[in-house]
Amino acid sequence: MYLDQAKKQEIFGQYGKSNTDTGSAESQIALFSYRISHLTEHLKQNRKDYTTARALTQLVGKRRALLNYLYDRDINRYRAIIKALGLRK
C-alpha cells in the first residue's frame, strides 16, 4: 500500500506538533496533499478511472475547506503551511 503507518507518522511529525498529532489542520492538510499527489499520478496513467477522479475532487475540496478554516482562524499558520507544502492560492 502506498500509505502505510510509518509514512503517516512521518507526515504528522513533519507538519504536525508530534508524530501522534493527527487532528491539527496542518497535519490533515499535509496528509491530503500527499494523497492528492498520489492520485494525480495514478490518473495520468489511467485517464478513464472515473471513481478515482471523483475521490480526487473530494479530497481537493476537503483540503480547500481546511485551508479556508485555517485562513479564517490563524493567517500565520495558513501562510506557513502554504509555504511548506508549496501550494498556490
Secondary structure, DSSP 8 states (H G I E B T S, - for coil): --S-HHHHHHHHHHHSSSTT--SSHHHHHHHHHHHHHHHHHHHHH-TT-HHHHHHHHHHHHHHHHHHHHHHHH-HHHHHHHHHHHT---
